[in-house]
Amino acid sequence: MFKFLWSTLWGQIIMTLFISMVPVIELRGAIPTATGAGLSPWIAIPVAIIGNLIPVPFIILFIKKIFAWMRKTSPKLNKVVDKMEAKADKNKAKVLKYAFWGLALFVAIPLPGTGAWTGALVAAMLDMPLKKAFPSIVVGVVGAGIIIAFVSYGAASLIFG
C-alpha cells in the first residue's frame, strides 16, 4: 500500500502530510523523505509545514484533559505523562524569558526534543492561549522548514533547481 501511495503525486502529498504529523519525526523527517521519494521540494516543504501544524491546536486545547485521563487510567500512563511534563518543564524557562520569540525559536531549532509537538506541549503547560501560541509555533515551524530545506538541499539547488 505504501508503495502505491508513493507512486502518485497525490499519494506523495498525503504521505508527506501524515509523516510531518508524527511526533519526533515531524517535518524534519517528512521533507527529506518526500523529496527522496521524488516529490519536489517546492511541494514537500509547504505540505510538511501544514502537516506539522495540524496537531498543534488540538495539543494546546486538549493535552491537559488527555493527561488527566491518562493519569487516572494507568500507573504506566502516569509515568508517560510525568516524562512529557518534565520535558515541557525543562524548556519552560527559555520560552517564558522571550515569550513569542522564545517559543518560535524553540520550535524552529531542528533538534530532537524541539518542534511543534513539544512547543505546543510547553504552550499548554504554560496556559498560553491558542491565539498567542499558534502564531509563534507557525513562525517556528516555517523556520524549521527553511532550515531543513537548506541543510538538506543547499541554497543553490533550491534557488536554481
Disulfide bonds with the S-S distance in Angstrom:
none
